[in-house]
Amino acid sequence: MAVTTRQRLERARRLLAVQEQMRGIAERDLAATQRDLARVEADRAAMLTTLAGETMHGLFLDAAARRLRALAGEATQLDATAARQAGAVRERGLAEKRTERHVEGLATVQAHERAQRAMLEQLDLLAARGPAHDGQATVPPTDERGA
């Protein structure tokens, strides 16, 4: 069964809708990671402010240092995750743009096919009416030599 331009256009539009949703999900994931990173940085800043304002000894100092190291490690992981997710958002956006161009191209092809069908229908109507002069077709005169 041959696939029509209309069917191809419908499929491309459905694909575009899915890609828009996928990009939206990727953007949402990136925003969540950036919020987590901001939270970790705020915790880290609060911990540093606490350490700078107080004189801690022994166990409290060790616990604060462990917490700072853990926050730094978490921030590093979140940075890497955010970079990966930003790349995914960019790729999803590019795929969406490619599909948009494909949909536009198919819409143009479909419009061209419709115009062509309309012109063929007009030609068929003109041909069905018959010749314009007294019911006889006119043939252009030819030279006797066949030229």
PLY file of the C-alpha trace (Angstrom):
ply
format ascii 1.0
element vertex 147
property float x
property float y
property float z
element edge 146
property int vertex1
property int vertex2
end_header
0.00 0.00 0.00
1.42 3.35 -1.02
1.77 6.00 1.66
0.21 9.31 0.67
1.67 12.70 1.41
-1.21 13.33 3.79
-0.32 10.21 5.79
3.36 11.14 5.81
2.45 14.64 7.02
0.24 13.23 9.81
3.05 10.93 10.95
5.57 13.76 10.88
3.23 15.96 12.93
2.80 13.19 15.51
6.58 12.77 15.64
6.95 16.52 16.13
4.50 16.43 19.05
6.45 13.59 20.68
9.74 15.42 20.18
8.28 18.57 21.75
7.25 16.51 24.78
10.69 14.88 25.00
12.39 18.27 24.86
10.06 19.56 27.58
10.92 16.59 29.80
14.64 17.11 29.20
14.28 20.82 30.07
12.37 19.94 33.23
15.07 17.45 34.27
17.78 20.03 33.65
15.90 22.63 35.72
15.55 20.14 38.60
19.27 19.38 38.49
20.09 23.09 38.48
17.80 23.60 41.50
19.58 20.74 43.30
22.93 22.28 42.46
21.80 25.66 43.81
20.61 23.95 47.00
23.98 22.21 47.45
25.84 25.46 46.85
23.62 27.24 49.39
24.28 24.48 51.95
27.98 24.75 51.27
27.95 28.52 51.69
25.97 28.19 54.92
28.47 25.64 56.24
31.41 27.89 55.36
29.69 30.85 57.04
29.13 28.75 60.15
32.76 27.63 60.21
34.04 31.16 59.74
31.92 32.55 62.59
32.63 29.97 65.23
35.65 28.30 66.65
35.02 24.59 66.49
37.17 21.95 68.03
37.58 18.23 67.71
34.61 16.25 66.55
32.59 19.24 65.35
35.42 20.39 63.09
35.87 16.90 61.65
32.14 16.53 61.02
32.00 19.94 59.32
34.98 19.05 57.12
33.34 15.73 56.11
30.11 17.53 55.31
31.95 20.10 53.17
33.73 17.31 51.27
30.42 15.51 50.72
28.79 18.73 49.47
31.72 19.37 47.12
31.44 15.83 45.73
27.70 16.19 45.27
28.20 19.55 43.53
30.73 17.98 41.16
28.31 15.17 40.29
25.46 17.60 39.77
27.65 19.78 37.52
28.44 16.76 35.35
24.79 15.74 35.27
23.71 19.27 34.36
26.25 19.39 31.52
25.00 16.04 30.19
21.39 17.15 30.46
22.14 20.46 28.73
23.60 18.48 25.84
20.48 16.31 25.76
18.25 19.40 25.70
20.30 20.82 22.83
20.06 17.53 20.88
16.31 17.30 21.48
15.90 20.88 20.28
17.90 20.20 17.12
15.88 17.05 16.40
12.69 19.03 16.90
13.88 21.73 14.47
14.74 19.07 11.87
11.29 17.56 12.21
9.68 21.01 11.96
11.51 21.60 8.68
10.41 18.15 7.47
6.77 18.92 8.37
6.98 22.26 6.56
8.42 20.53 3.48
5.67 17.91 3.49
3.03 20.63 3.91
4.50 22.41 0.88
4.46 19.18 -1.14
0.87 18.54 -0.09
-0.16 22.07 -1.13
1.60 21.59 -4.48
-0.21 18.27 -5.02
-3.56 19.90 -4.21
-2.87 22.71 -6.67
-1.86 20.18 -9.29
-5.06 18.16 -8.75
-7.13 21.34 -9.02
-5.45 22.25 -12.31
-5.99 18.74 -13.67
-9.65 18.92 -12.70
-9.93 22.23 -14.55
-8.30 20.70 -17.61
-10.67 17.73 -17.45
-13.65 20.10 -17.25
-12.38 22.07 -20.24
-11.78 18.88 -22.20
-15.26 17.60 -21.32
-16.87 20.77 -22.69
-15.48 20.01 -26.11
-13.87 22.23 -28.73
-14.57 25.94 -28.66
-15.44 26.45 -32.38
-18.68 24.99 -33.74
-17.98 21.54 -32.39
-14.90 20.99 -34.56
-11.36 20.84 -33.32
-8.82 23.04 -35.00
-5.57 21.56 -36.14
-2.72 23.88 -36.97
-1.83 23.86 -40.65
1.27 21.95 -41.58
3.59 22.39 -44.46
3.30 19.76 -47.20
6.94 18.83 -46.67
6.13 17.77 -43.08
7.98 20.62 -41.43
0 1
1 2
2 3
3 4
4 5
5 6
6 7
7 8
8 9
9 10
10 11
11 12
12 13
13 14
14 15
15 16
16 17
17 18
18 19
19 20
20 21
21 22
22 23
23 24
24 25
25 26
26 27
27 28
28 29
29 30
30 31
31 32
32 33
33 34
34 35
35 36
36 37
37 38
38 39
39 40
40 41
41 42
42 43
43 44
44 45
45 46
46 47
47 48
48 49
49 50
50 51
51 52
52 53
53 54
54 55
55 56
56 57
57 58
58 59
59 60
60 61
61 62
62 63
63 64
64 65
65 66
66 67
67 68
68 69
69 70
70 71
71 72
72 73
73 74
74 75
75 76
76 77
77 78
78 79
79 80
80 81
81 82
82 83
83 84
84 85
85 86
86 87
87 88
88 89
89 90
90 91
91 92
92 93
93 94
94 95
95 96
96 97
97 98
98 99
99 100
100 101
101 102
102 103
103 104
104 105
105 106
106 107
107 108
108 109
109 110
110 111
111 112
112 113
113 114
114 115
115 116
116 117
117 118
118 119
119 120
120 121
121 122
122 123
123 124
124 125
125 126
126 127
127 128
128 129
129 130
130 131
131 132
132 133
133 134
134 135
135 136
136 137
137 138
138 139
139 140
140 141
141 142
142 143
143 144
144 145
145 146
